[in-house]
Structures are given as structure tokens and as C-alpha cells.
Amino acid sequence: MRATDILMDEHRVIEQVLNCLEKLADRCAAGQALDGASAREALEFLRHFADRCHHGKEEGHLFPLLEARGLARLGGPTGVMVHEHEEGRELIAGMARAIEANAPREFVRHARDYVRLLREHIRKEDQCLFPMAAALLSGPDAEALAQRFESVEKAEMGEGTHEHYLRLADALAGRLGVPRAQVSSSCGHARCHHHRP
């Protein structure tokens, strides 16, 4: 499986949690109490799966390789993506403060901004950056990148951590009535970190 296919499968799971976050925000905006437990779980997923693992693969491995093959960081697509990752981190921090202060309006504002940012960010990567990557990276580049991604999950995230966050995403979706993401059917082999029961 290509490295960009792995990232796109992760996008589908991230979108599932964005749908959960949006539902939490909509309920708050409609006057319901902030579901702090579910909101904290969504933030745990976004910090660890979306940011540390997914964005970590991009910033630590994919983007430097693309830049080495000629894409400019300053004013280029990878620089824009890194800036958006940083914006997302600030919005996650804002949501966390709002949850701890039980400030539903602030939570709704930050959550909606985050959902909008990440949906557009994912669209840019899926439709623009990843096709560029496919054109720029040779077969050996792509294979080495996929192996590096696997080592990120094992060495930096820890064995079983990825699966833990997939289960968390599904538990949130089940609790909030959000459909589960559809990931690539080619991603079901034993070594795949996106295998879902």
C-alpha cells in the first residue's frame, strides 16, 4: 500500500471524529449541556492520532521528502500544510480550555473552526498534495516512506496505540450516532495499522 493511501485512509477516520465533534458542537449550540466526556475523548483522538501520528508522518517524513524532490516549503504546499497543522493545534488548545471552564459557547466556536479547517485541509491534501507526491516520488521513495510510516507507529506511538485510537473513534461514533468511516478494502492485511474488527 502506498504511503499516501495510508494517509488517505487516516483522513477518513479523522473525518469520522470531525463529524462527532461537529455533532457535539451542534448539541451545545442548540442549548444542550456540553458532553465533556465525549469532547475530551474527541480531543484525545485529535491530539494523538490526527496530530502526533498522522501529522507527524507528514511533517517528519512526507514533506521533507517532497521538498528534497523539488517542492518549495516557503510559499509552497508543504509550508501551507504545516501552518494549518499549527492552526489546528491552537484550536485544540482552545477547545480544551473551553471544556475545562465549562464554556459551551467557546467550545462551539473553536470546534466549528477546527472542523472547517481540517475538512478543507484534508481536501487540499487528498486532491492536490497527494497526487503531486505520486508524481514526484519514485517507487523506491514510496516504499521507503511506507516503511518509515510503520516505524513511526511502532517506535513513536507504541504497539497497539493506533488500534486503540481506531476503537476510540468508533466508540465515539457509536455513542453520537455518526457513521463509521470506510477505509480501503486493500488495507486488511495483518501488518496494516488500519485493520478494524
Order of alpha helices (4+ residues) and beta strands (2+ residues): alpha-alpha-alpha-alpha-alpha-alpha-alpha-alpha
